[in-house]
Amino acid sequence: MDNVTHYDAIEGYGSTLSLLPGELLDLHIRCTTATYDIEVARAGGAVVWVQRDLAGVAHPTPDDADAFGCRWPVSVQVPVGDDWPSGVYLVTMRAHGAAADRATGHALFVVRAPRPTSKVLLVLSTNTYNAYNAWGGRSLYTGGHQVSFGRPFVRGMLMRAPAANHDDRKSPPCLPGEVPDIDGHRYLAWRTANGYPPSVASTGWYTYERRFVEWAERSGVALDFAVSEDLSRTPSIADGYSLVIGAGHDEYWSAAQRDGIERYVAGGGNVATFSGNTMFWQVRFDPTRRHMTSYKYSAHVDDPVVGTADERSLSGMWCDPLVGRPEWGFLGGGSAYGLYSRFGWSTPRSPGGFTVYRDRHWMFEGTGLRYGDMIGAQYGVVGYEALGCRLGFDEYGLPVSVTPGAPPSEVVGWAPASNLGAADYPSGSVSFTPGSQVDLDFVASRMYGDDSDDSKDRVRHGNAVMLTCRPFAGGGEVVTIGSTDWVFALDDPAVDRITYNIVRRFDSV
């Protein structure tokens, strides 16, 4: 289902994902009907631009669209108004006369603020959107090593019909007395039946950041917006903000993007990541910044930079010895120390919430939480992918990070998570293809030189963590909430208040 070129009668993409007021967005649109309409609306707001009865053209799609883009001509230009506030803007394209379930396509762009209009900048994880996007052939998960932004996103990544909103995540909560859906039959069967590729549960505006933005609006938290590439294209983009936020699943980072955020924190800025699996893979861009490369599991063998002066730009794990820049050196936690929670065969019957340890920490102010309490279990707040660290206990019986190369941190809550190896999947499991690469085996072999039982046991048992750290002396603070599914629990009073506490702590700086 993921490797499908065309889903709908009309589909399109923009020339960029990020613009300033007053700039023009080129839209490239393929339409199989004679005419179509376009609407542009700010997410959660009113329609700001409309064009009706445009002539449809069914442009051919090249076989290499996944890697090099569709190369469709410009169909229409959207003038971004000088008065359009920073926000996420959704382009809705409607083909006249097409079947109702195939008549609508979507594109997305962000309007940046020329100068900060709030104290908080939310960065959409658009690199990760692209990594999972298999429109036109392949994604980084289905055989591709290069993926292009010059193509539509797959169905459901940007918008889904409310009636189709069964459960947007990959690991829905397992309530007491339920049998865990260990092989993901519910998740896979429902998406296939409703015409959505499985990948939309792993990433995308609709699944993740949308929920955080809705929370911010009802909580009175003002946000400005950017996308992944803005941090590398314009390293100073975060200057003037007290807090930069990532939410959901922010897995793929370029070196320039990471340089930009580390420069910001070293200068006194603050970061809060409400995201699991954050900064796991390093990616590279071509000079056009439209094509993204990641060799992932085969990078140490197949990436052309191996053995060259550019070897540290390897498109593999940030913690790979050839890169030597593990994500936990900045975030305090990393995927090597706990990648999955309540996902497939990883901790399938764990409580699904964070256990509180440092209940007097500022993060828990006003929550009423005490030592040993559970956060968000009924919502499955700890689910799918995580960020963890190697834990020890101090003289007071409280957890502390003993992760080599990580900055000193305060671990305030944690939950079990694990990396999975081939031996962890039972015979016949639909979650595992024999002969495929498995995270536990791979991480162990790259970090410890082989995939022996001893090496695998060093990274098998991990966790999802809530922690704070200061990676740079004299710099700002980093808050890591290491679960992709935090945003699914924002209706929980404790999760709501913790999120508010984090934002307001830095919003007032």
Order of alpha helices (4+ residues) and beta strands (2+ residues): beta-beta-beta-beta-beta-alpha-beta-beta-beta-beta-alpha-beta-alpha-alpha-beta-alpha-beta-beta-alpha-beta-beta-beta-alpha-alpha-beta-beta-beta-beta-beta-beta-beta-alpha-alpha-beta-beta-alpha
